[in-house]
Amino acid sequence: MEGYQMNGGGNHNYSQVGNGGSGIRSRHASGDGDDDGYNGTKGVGYTTPFYLANQAPTSLRGDGYGGGGVLKYSPLAPNKDNGIQSHNYEPDESEVWRAYVAQVHFSNRGHWWTTGKKRALKRWVLTFVIGVIQAVVATLCNLASKKLTERKFDHVYDLLSESVHHSSISSEAGGVSGAADDLFQTDDAAKGGTDSEAGGSHSWFGGSSAFVMFVFYQTIYAAIASLFVMWEPVSAGSGIPEIKCFLNGIDLPRFVRVKTLFCKAVGVAFSVAAGLPVGKEGPMVHSGAVVAAGISQGKTKFWGVDTSFSKFSDFRNDREKRDFVACGAAAGVASAFGAPIGGVLFSLEEGASYWSTKLTWRAFFCAMTTISTLFAIRNVDSWWGQANVEKLFSFGEFNSLSGDASNFSIWELTFFVIIGCLGGLIGAVFNAANEHLTIWRMKRINFSPTRRFLEVIVISVIVSTVSFVMPLLWNRCTQLPTDIQDWSNQEKNLVEALVPFRCQPGKEYNEVASLIFTEADVAIKQLFHFREVGVDDTSTFSSGALFFFFIPYITLATLVYGIAVPSGLFVPSLLSGAAFGRLCGHLLHKLDHTNGTFADSGTYALMGAAAVLGGMARMTISLTVILLEATGDMQYVLPLMLTLMSARFTGNVFNEGLYDIHIHLKNIPFLEPEVPPIAERNEIVAGQVMSTEVKCLRPVERAGVVYDLLRSCSHGTFPIVDTESGGTLYGTASRSMLCTLLQRRAFGSPDVLNDEVASHEGVCESLGPRRLSPLVQWDTIERAYPRYPTIGDVEMRDGDRNCWLDLRPYANTAPYTVNETASIQRTYRLFRTLGLRFLCVVNHNNQVVGIITRKDLLPESLTHSLLRGRNAHANDEVTNFL
């Protein structure tokens, strides 16, 4: 018979036999981070406290449903547990919890300043602090990246000027060399040797050439950024996929630690200064989430600082942390784009599986605080003058070019839709290419920190070489615009920012170099705001230069995203999309023979930027508002909406958004808002999906039994069954609570119960309402959040193994349950909308027959359960018999 032999003096054998075959089977745990999934050994379980001799054991699952959903891991990590757990948003409604709540209500009687009002005030104060700190972090990160970039370009510009100067001297003396040699000549050649000596010493990789110095700066910056990722691997990438998962209810290890924030902020400053096609906007969203989590919890392992549990006790739980992280993500978007409302919508659209009106107000307040702090920092020297609305990332000032009329015609909305479709196609190709490249990296590179570091060095050299050679290959100087009397100050400043790469300064510029050898936001503003309305033949950027820049840049962005540096994709997508959109506008003007029929090319650049970014990320509402707030011009509302929707629909035909693709590649159990299509197309019930083998405890248990059970498996929650009523569900006990009780030795004497009575008459019947162990208060159990004691921290003495551990005061007696005949659609909606960690499955007699966790509801698990069929156990029995 399959039974459980109690350890420590009791020797009570509880067989898996009962009335009508009532039994609870168990499965073997597969390792840490099983997320309450039940994959464990046979023979650890409880049913009725008596057994019938010579009778074969039967299971509650003998009725043919056959469950047992199994998470199918991808080939990238076969049978490898990623240590991911779910958040627990619902408090355990135990006796000690009810006593704590009653005590709080009693202390508030007759008082105006109640605990609830204190908690609300603390919550708003912490939200305000989060907004201020995130603004400071964003400002420092932006300042650091600008200073590093300026230092790099200043040095390179000086070398370029010297090269052009020496080249002109050499030409006057008759010693003319090739264009490349003039640009990359060595110091010996620059000092004026003979023609043969100069020609012999000219080298593309001269010791002090502009090219070598450019590659040196960019490689060193990229290496420093990669070193921070080696220190904290979670800081790599943009962090937006992880934010989506965190708000979806997944507790990712080390994602919201202060160490991650430090590595992210410093690393992204160096990666942006390294000239890689990355942006700092995505990492700013991640930094906002980390700031929110750290400030709200008031405790950090990185610095070893605890700001006293009594000050933040009400916020140290998964529910409050989730809400604060949602506010921090909104603050991150506000600091990145100056779009507070877009930040609120981003948190709502992209991640949060739970939302409320109060949370909307708090996220709005946090984003407002962030943008107010940025506003104050930018205008600290002009409190009584006009404000400078410069933000961390700015699209510049958009104005109507024809008075009160819009910059586009109504019939051009059709062209914007076409651009949106093309942008969706470009985004789909980008996502597919990056997905295949990421799979290759996971197989060949990501398992080794050394290989990841070397990959960053190699890619940095490639990007630097391509970036320097592209303007050289263009090798064309364009006259600076001269008829700019009616241009705005913004346009005149952008003209001054054009780069005279190997051209005469102040008179000419290199079109490709002006998009590469400058900051990304300046290049985007140049594409948006330089006038080209078709009334003449003048054009700041020709179609050839735009195409020559667009293809290599977006290819390099595909290659770079996923390497071991903090990086975002908003800026590369916007810059490449702006070049694509302006190219479309320029070609339309050429086809029209510059008659001015079409809108300004800057308008098409804005639509192209929205199209490519929407095709990559597949965001609609939040991205529309973010771009609208960044432009500050309401005339673009409808064009942006049409463009983004077209890009999303077109991209979804081919694949998912890039963030969703990376979530799936990392084997993160992300639950989509809608039920998986396989559940809609087939009739699946909870009994087919659940894990049928469950490890259970009794209301009163030996301390040694609990200790051995925790040592033998890694489940996060254990059902407590009432053995006196045939195994009905009494409640649940969390792993953290059990470890805390064992660590505090909250168990009674082994002599409290008579062994003979306990083994033959049942434990619960002999106890009644009497408690057998000292009571541990609820706030004492929760004080250690989020680093509860583990079973490794518990020291179990030989004399303690026989002691009785009374779980009734601590058991969650109101767990969420679902009947085994419930449809998977109802089960999925219940699980996701409430943000559950697990869901007990019971039969009509309220007996536990299985457990459903997040992994059991993934499309892979649902497919596996559907293939097993409703009579899987019956088929297995027939097969075994034959």
Secondary structure as GFF3:
##gff-version 3
##sequence-region A 1 882
A	DSSP	beta_strand	3	5	.	.	.	ID=ss1
A	DSSP	beta_strand	13	15	.	.	.	ID=ss2
A	DSSP	three_ten_helix	60	63	.	.	.	ID=ss3
A	DSSP	beta_strand	85	86	.	.	.	ID=ss4
A	DSSP	alpha_helix	95	107	.	.	.	ID=ss5
A	DSSP	alpha_helix	115	172	.	.	.	ID=ss6
A	DSSP	alpha_helix	179	183	.	.	.	ID=ss7
A	DSSP	alpha_helix	187	190	.	.	.	ID=ss8
A	DSSP	alpha_helix	195	201	.	.	.	ID=ss9
A	DSSP	alpha_helix	210	231	.	.	.	ID=ss10
A	DSSP	three_ten_helix	233	235	.	.	.	ID=ss11
A	DSSP	alpha_helix	240	248	.	.	.	ID=ss12
A	DSSP	beta_strand	250	251	.	.	.	ID=ss13
A	DSSP	alpha_helix	258	273	.	.	.	ID=ss14
A	DSSP	alpha_helix	281	297	.	.	.	ID=ss15
A	DSSP	beta_strand	299	300	.	.	.	ID=ss16
A	DSSP	beta_strand	305	306	.	.	.	ID=ss17
A	DSSP	alpha_helix	309	312	.	.	.	ID=ss18
A	DSSP	three_ten_helix	313	315	.	.	.	ID=ss19
A	DSSP	alpha_helix	318	337	.	.	.	ID=ss20
A	DSSP	alpha_helix	340	350	.	.	.	ID=ss21
A	DSSP	alpha_helix	357	378	.	.	.	ID=ss22
A	DSSP	three_ten_helix	410	412	.	.	.	ID=ss23
A	DSSP	alpha_helix	413	444	.	.	.	ID=ss24
A	DSSP	alpha_helix	449	474	.	.	.	ID=ss25
A	DSSP	beta_strand	478	479	.	.	.	ID=ss26
A	DSSP	alpha_helix	489	496	.	.	.	ID=ss27
A	DSSP	beta_strand	508	509	.	.	.	ID=ss28
A	DSSP	alpha_helix	511	516	.	.	.	ID=ss29
A	DSSP	alpha_helix	520	529	.	.	.	ID=ss30
A	DSSP	alpha_helix	543	560	.	.	.	ID=ss31
A	DSSP	alpha_helix	570	591	.	.	.	ID=ss32
A	DSSP	alpha_helix	601	617	.	.	.	ID=ss33
A	DSSP	alpha_helix	621	631	.	.	.	ID=ss34
A	DSSP	three_ten_helix	634	636	.	.	.	ID=ss35
A	DSSP	alpha_helix	637	654	.	.	.	ID=ss36
A	DSSP	alpha_helix	658	665	.	.	.	ID=ss37
A	DSSP	alpha_helix	677	681	.	.	.	ID=ss38
A	DSSP	alpha_helix	686	689	.	.	.	ID=ss39
A	DSSP	beta_strand	700	702	.	.	.	ID=ss40
A	DSSP	alpha_helix	703	712	.	.	.	ID=ss41
A	DSSP	beta_strand	717	722	.	.	.	ID=ss42
A	DSSP	three_ten_helix	723	725	.	.	.	ID=ss43
A	DSSP	beta_strand	728	734	.	.	.	ID=ss44
A	DSSP	alpha_helix	735	743	.	.	.	ID=ss45
A	DSSP	alpha_helix	755	760	.	.	.	ID=ss46
A	DSSP	alpha_helix	763	767	.	.	.	ID=ss47
A	DSSP	alpha_helix	778	782	.	.	.	ID=ss48
A	DSSP	three_ten_helix	791	793	.	.	.	ID=ss49
A	DSSP	three_ten_helix	798	800	.	.	.	ID=ss50
A	DSSP	beta_strand	804	806	.	.	.	ID=ss51
A	DSSP	beta_strand	817	819	.	.	.	ID=ss52
A	DSSP	alpha_helix	824	834	.	.	.	ID=ss53
A	DSSP	beta_strand	838	842	.	.	.	ID=ss54
A	DSSP	beta_strand	848	853	.	.	.	ID=ss55
A	DSSP	three_ten_helix	854	857	.	.	.	ID=ss56
A	DSSP	alpha_helix	859	868	.	.	.	ID=ss57
A	DSSP	alpha_helix	872	881	.	.	.	ID=ss58
###
